[in-house]
Amino acid sequence: MADQDEKMGSGSSAKPSLKVLLCSPRGFCAGVVRAIDSVEQALKIYGPPVYVRHEIVHNRYVVESLRAKGAIFVEELAEVPEGTKAPVIFSAHGVPKSVPDEAAGRNLFALDATCPLVTKVHREAEIHYKRGREIVLIGHAGHPEVIGTMGQLPAGAVSLIETLDDADRFAPRDAASLAYVTQTTLSVQDTAAIVERLRQRFPAIVGPHKEDICYATTNRQEAVQRVAPIVDAMIVVGAPNSSNSQRLREVAERAGCAHAALVQRAADIDWGAFGNIARLGITAGASAPEILVEEIIDAFAARYDVSVETVSAAEEGVFFPLPRALRENQAAE
């Protein structure tokens, strides 16, 4: 379960000792890698600018790095200039059907970097709808993934449930013809409780053949559950608008960690909040690059005599190919 300790820091006796338990897996998932690679490959093939609708992934460091290379981030396609031949990339979170329709109507060169596991949820919702079922989406209002999933179908076809209270209040048109799908980046524990409540109330409800919460979310939460009870504090490297990163912080708190903080960069660390710690857990959300984890370890190594041990919950070997247009151009090089 654990790798051999790796010594870091100067080893000076003036520094207090700190054992860092590094969660594995952490950081980039296959969908995030595919999305970032889509932007970088488009820049390489077509040159700047490349327009990206919404942050390609929810991480400021990643977005700023791509912006420096020539990516232009917009929230709506209306911000993309008329007549441009530049690629327009849809983010990993997915988009409502109205967005590719608008792109086609304007003859924009659109590339879809939606995570394939989000696309899976879209397809499930469409199948349920075609079979005449009312659809419940378990997720967080306002999140781009939720907006995209609900936007696959006509208004009113999907009802959003965020909490157990929502599940208790939900009144379907026909309890015998009901299905649910979920956002891919939810708390496994919270979602299981909501699904159980829905099944108690509506025994005929149909769920996905394979869990909608993605492998990366599940694996990262499992690693945090192993580490959180045995450390004095936990740092989750990630952005405030990253759903999976926020869930990791919540999982750490529930698992018994006295102090769990979501941190974007080493400069954001509130050193006073960590106090006299001897063991620190570190993980990273699925859109946080490893360089930020290293930056934060280095910041602690400047103040503590740090040793690092990796705690592994799962091995990941998932790979998603780039969108077809980028693969074909890649092969032609």
BELDAJO-V125095 format. One record per pair of residues at least 12 apart in sequence whose C-alpha atoms are under 8 Angstrom apart, sorted by the first residue. I is the first residue (numbers start at 0). J is the second residue. Records with the same first field share a line. If there is no record, write none. Layout:
I = J  J
This chain:
0 = 309  310  311  312
1 = 308  309  310  311
2 = 308  309  310
3 = 308  309
4 = 306  307  308  309
5 = 306  307  308
6 = 305  306  307
7 = 300  304  305  306  307
8 = 297  300  301  303  304  305  306
9 = 300  304
10 = 304  305
11 = 304
12 = 304
14 = 302  303  304
15 = 302  303  304
16 = 277  303  304  305  306
17 = 276  277  278  279  303  304  305  306
18 = 277  278  279  305  306  307  308
19 = 278  279  280  281  305  306  307  308
20 = 226  230  278  279  280  281  307  308  309  310
21 = 280  281  282  307  308  309  310
22 = 219  222  223  226  280  281  282  309  310  311  312
23 = 219  222  282  309  310  311  312  313
24 = 215  218  219  222  311  312  313  314  315
25 = 219  282  283  284  285
26 = 282  283  284  285  286  287  288  289
27 = 284  285  286  287  288  289
28 = 215  285  286
29 = 317  318  319
30 = 91  113  114  115  116  319
31 = 56  91  114  285  286
33 = 112  114  319  320  321
34 = 55  56  90  91  112  113  114  321
35 = 55  56
36 = 321
37 = 112  321  322  325
38 = 51  65  70  88
39 = 65
40 = 325  329
41 = 86  325
42 = 68  69  70
44 = 328  329
45 = 85  86
46 = 69
47 = 68  69  70  85
48 = 69  70  71  85  86
49 = 69  70  71  85  86  87  88
50 = 70  71  72  73  79  85  86  87  88
51 = 70  71  72  73  87  88  89  90
52 = 72  73  74  75  76  87  88  89  90
53 = 72  73  74  75  89  90
54 = 72  73  90
55 = 89  90  91  92
56 = 90  91  92  286
57 = 238  240  241  286
58 = 237  238  241  286  287
59 = 238  263
61 = 287  288
76 = 98  101  102
81 = 105
82 = 107
83 = 107
84 = 107  108
85 = 107  108
86 = 107  108  109  110
87 = 107  108  109  110
88 = 109  110  111  112
89 = 109  110  111  112  113
90 = 111  112  113
91 = 112  113  114
92 = 113  114  117  143  144  147
93 = 112  113  114  117  118  143  144  147  148
94 = 113  143  144  146  147  148  150
95 = 146  147  148  149  150  151
96 = 147  150  151  152
97 = 150
110 = 322  324
111 = 322
112 = 321  322
115 = 319
116 = 183  211  213
117 = 144  182  183
120 = 148  180  181  182  211
121 = 148  151
123 = 180  207
124 = 148  151  152  180
125 = 151  152
127 = 178
128 = 152  156
131 = 176
132 = 176  177  178
133 = 156  157  171  172  173  176  177  178
134 = 156  157  158  177  178  179  180
135 = 157  158  159  160  177  178  179  180
136 = 149  157  158  159  160  179  180  181  182
137 = 159  160  161  179  180  181  182  190
138 = 159  160  161  181  182  185
139 = 160  161  182
140 = 159  161
144 = 182
145 = 182
162 = 193
163 = 192  193  196
166 = 193  196  197
167 = 196  197
174 = 201  203  204
175 = 201  203  204
176 = 203  204
177 = 203  204  205
178 = 204  205  206
179 = 204  205  206  207
180 = 206  207  211
181 = 211  212
182 = 211  212
183 = 211  212  213  216
184 = 212  213  216  242  243  246
185 = 212  216  242  243  246
186 = 220  243  246  247  250
187 = 212  217  220
215 = 285
216 = 243  285
218 = 312  313
219 = 247  282  284  312
220 = 246  247  250
221 = 312
222 = 310  311  312  313
223 = 247  250  251  282
224 = 250  251  254
225 = 310  312
226 = 280  310
227 = 251  252  254  255  256  280
228 = 251  254  255  256
229 = 256  278
230 = 256  277  278  279  280
231 = 256  257  258  276  277  278  279  280
232 = 256  257  258  259  273  276  278  279  280
233 = 248  251  256  258  259  260  279  280  281  282
234 = 248  259  260  261  262  279  280  281  282
235 = 247  248  259  260  261  262  281  282  283  284
236 = 261  262  263  264  281  282  283  284  287  291  292
237 = 261  262  263  283  284  286  287
238 = 261  262  263  287
239 = 261
241 = 284  286
243 = 284  285
244 = 261  283  284  285
245 = 261
247 = 284
248 = 260  261
258 = 273
263 = 291
264 = 291  294  295
265 = 291  294  295  298
